[in-house]
């Protein structure tokens, strides 16, 4: 009698577990059909992922390796919530993800910030996904050892615009002007395609004949940007204006200090090094 009772209890437990698992599968299938999640990244959950390498596209020396199981699980959770879409982002990718499972390596491109509902900001050669913004946050958490300047997007681009504004008259005089940020290696890791597009719009409003240097191009004037140090409250940038017509060079020393929710940006006179430099 006791044996029969025990068998019935075990059967009831197995039935309950089966119903629960079945319910989970139904919910999962429903979410996939509604495009609220996808099953494309189940291999990350099911297989032993050795590592995920995340490489900056602009800064070849900047890459980091994710080996921690929890961090890999966090990435999986975010990617699995991505919606399949029919088109990828028009912006250049900011990062390349390489997922290593044994001898197999899967590669994906990621555009930071461009996560509109119908835009694929995480994609490979075959499929595009619109993934949540918190993938960007997960990346930055892994970069916590890097002291990103406070309000970097504002202070970095505003310093350049202030120098251009101060020389607007001479730069507008039939010059083709290029802004070169490609050699600013200390800051390339913080420069993303979406932010660059916004910067290009502001450049066009300030000076119609200016564009970003991209590869081998001929410019009458090149404005080169080179960071000279930063922390959360101080930002220094050397901006050099090289004029190929008269072979002249001018250095502008930009010092910005954060003071009570605002940046105080000071641009030096040409070739004059400030005392606090």
QUICORBEL-V503647 format. One record per helix or strand. SS is the DSSP state (H for helix, E for strand). FROM is the first residue (numbers start at 0). LEN is the number of residues. Records with the same first field share a line. If there is no record, write none. Layout:
SS->FROM-LEN / FROM-LEN
This chain:
H->1-32 / 41-5 / 68-12 / 133-9 / 151-15 / 167-4 / 187-3 / 192-14
E->50-6 / 62-4 / 82-3 / 87-1 / 94-7 / 103-7 / 119-1 / 121-2 / 127-3 / 176-4 / 209-3 / 220-10 / 233-10 / 247-11 / 262-5
